[in-house]
Each structure stands twice: as structure tokens, then as C-alpha cells.
Amino acid sequence: MTVTININSAEQEKLLFDFLERMNFDYESDQDRIALTESQKEEILRRDNDFINGKTTARNWDEIKKDLERVYR
């Protein structure tokens, strides 16, 4: 099922995303469709290889998500 919601303010957007997270709903936002530059793609691949080769450790996804939410929401 698809539901379209038109957000009228940043406050409404934050409330909606907070609700969706609390309810553990799987959702997709048009903000999720961000194109990466070539240098960003290369950086992701480099970090992935560093992890695979044991040059770095992984972080807990919940930590990363909180960091991203502080920046983008």
C-alpha cells in the first residue's frame, strides 16, 4: 500500500518521521533519493574495502542513524 502525505512545515515533517520511526514502519521519502557524486561513490567503496580488509571497524547502525538525524532532520 502507498500513502502520500503533503507536509506543510518542517515541524510536521519531524513529527511524522518521529512517528514512523516509533511505529517501526518501513517508509521511503523523496529525500531518500539523493544522487551521489563520483567522489562520494569512490569514498563509499574505499571505506567498504577498508572494512573488508580489517583496516577499520563497523559502527552500530543506531549510532550512525542518530548522527544523520541530527544533520538532516
N, C-alpha and C positions, 0 to 999 in steps of 0.2 A: 504494500500500500504506500502511496505517496501523498504527503500533505505539504501544501505550500503555505507559508506564513510570511506576510509582509510586515517587516519590522519598521517602526516609526521613530525609534530613538536608540541610542547606544545603551541606555538603561534597560529597555525592553530586550534588546539583544542579549545582554549579560544575564538577565533573569531567565530568559528562555534557555540559553546554553547551560546555566546552572541547573535548571530543572531537568533537562535532558541527561546531564551527567548523573544527577542524583538518582534518576529512574533507571540508569544504565541502558538507555535507549541507544540503538545504533543509528546514527544520523550522518548526513552529509550536508555541508554548507557550500555555497558558491565560493566562499572564501577558501575552502579546502582545495580549490582548483587553481593553485598558483604555479605558474611555469617557472622552472629553474633555469638559471643561466648555465652556460657550458662550464664555467669555473665552479659553480655550485655543484654540478653533477660530478665533476672531477674530484672535488673535495669529499663528497659522499663516498665515491668509490675508493679514494685513498684511505679514508677512515675505516671503511669496511675491510679493506685489505690489512690495515694495521691491526684491527681486531682479530681477524682470522689468523694472522701471523703472530699473535700473542704480544704485540707491541703496546697494546692498550687494553683497558678493562671496560666492561659494559657498565652503564648506569641503570638504575631502576627506572622503568618507564614512568612510574608515578612521579618521580623527581623531575624527569625531563618535561613531563606534561605540565607540572606546576610552573616550571620556568617559562615555558612557552605561553601559558595563560597570562602570566604577568606581563609579557611583552605584547601579545597580540589581542588581548581582550580587556 
